[in-house]
Amino acid sequence: MFIFSIEETEVRTFMDKLFRCDTFDKLEVKSLVLETNVKFDILGNINKDYLEEGEERCYVRWSELKHNIFDLIKGGKKPKQLKIVFIPDRNTISAIHKNAASLSLNLSYENDVIIGTTGTSQKKFSLDKSLDNTWENTIKKFFKKNNIAIKEG
């Protein structure tokens, strides 16, 4: 597991990239918790009736959900809490590592701090850490490519 934080000076920039840019749009949302004046617990399981013919996925893409979430938090007060569990689509998971069953990017915003962690799940049990290392490096490259400053640990 890789643990990181978004630099304090970069939180506003990060939120802009999360809600106003397409930086995270291709990722799927497994779950989301938003706490404003009300607590929202959202499971990202997609209703199969809304998929295009031949399209197969289990979760809603961030691009399809972010505007709704932004509408819930825009205004004068910052959310008390925002937690998102992102996962790549199945094809990306397969391309990242042959033994990857699931990969996650977990983001948590609370008290003006953003903490991130990564998670992996293997198809077949192995003591080999190459899946973890590959996913961690993929996330580091993703943030670097998108000019998002992170601090490890």
Beta strands, then each sheet from edge to edge (+ up, - down):
strand 1: 3-6
strand 2: 28-35
strand 3: 39-43
strand 4: 60-61
strand 5: 81-87
strand 6: 100-110
strand 7: 113-122
strand 8: 150-152
sheet 1: 3+ 2- 5+ 6- 7+ 1- 8+
sheet 2: 3+ 2- 4+
end
